[in-house]
Amino acid sequence: MAANLTALRRVTDRLAAVVTVADDGGSSGRLRDELDCLPPGDLRMALAALCGDDPAGRQWADVLQYRFDSTGSLAGHPIGNLLIAGLWQRVGNPVDGLDQLAELIGARGRVLPMANQPLAIEADVIGGDPEHPDDVAQVVGQVAVASTTGDIDAIRLVPDEPRACAEAVTEVLDADWVILGPGSWFTSVLPHLMVPELAEALCATSAKRVLTLNLSPTEDETPGFTAARHIELVAEHAPQLRFDVVLADRSFAEGDRHIGSYAASLGAELVVSDMVMRDGTARHHPLRLASAYSEIMTGPGDALTGF
């Protein structure tokens, strides 16, 4: 999400990021348990990514991301997480709190939760037990799912039909373009498709839809998965959803003879571009990713919604 938003704010400032609320680890998990609030970490990351490239924007991004260095109860908490949680307590509404902080830091876009209640991710995992490699087990919790040693086959949310954030649904319906991905496929991308009102809005919107793939399989959630398998998982979790474009990095798409047909099965054109950083890490280069989006999209100033 952060890489996506860093790129997209170079394309438009009419941008809304819809963020998962299932994180249960680290600072977010601690605040979620202590304050009975949404986990703020992914929302903070999105706000930091929407800060401008000017000195004030870079300073705010650094402030939001700074973590307390201590041996006490504040150890490991980012300032941004505490700001968000404090605003939520003060204003009593997650969306209002996020909008206030976005205005304060001059964010070039809006950040919204996908639901107004904290959620849990439950996954079907194959091979988690070496002694019973064919057994399917249920793993619960974002951290547990992301760190499982088995192969993740499918996910669900708990509760299983959460209410979507109304403002997020409106943004999807009003957008010109909707982008799903990149990100942790099972814990950051697919969960949006498990919220019924959000999934319905994704199908009903008149916006053009882009599925942006990761640069490569990830060691934690999708080890060994092909680009085509990533597309297949989206189809399995949201059979009615169609896309206009599947965007893939050349290094991930090359050698995958199925990727074109799998993109076509979603109604999408496959667009392949060079978007990887040149430092050897599996990260999107913001300028290359922004260029790829610019080439896909027409009509300057179009409103975008990202997941």
Buried (B, 14 or more C-beta within 10 A) or exposed (E): BBBBBBBBBBBBBBBBBBBBBBBBBBBBBBBBEEEEBBBBBBBBBBBBBBBBEEEEBEEBBEBBBEBBEEEEEEEEBBBBBBBBBBBBEEBEEBBBBBBBBBEEBEBBBBBBBBBBBBBBBBBBBBBBEEEEEEEBBEBEBBBBBBEBEBBBBBBBBEEEEBBBBEBBBBBBBBBBBBBBBBBBBBBBBBBBBBBBBBBBBBBEBEBBBBBBBBBBBBEBBBEEBBBBBBBBBBBEBBEEBEBBBBBBBEBBBEEBEBBBEBBEBBEBBBBBBEBBBEEEEBBBBBEBBBBBBBEBBEEEEBBBBBB
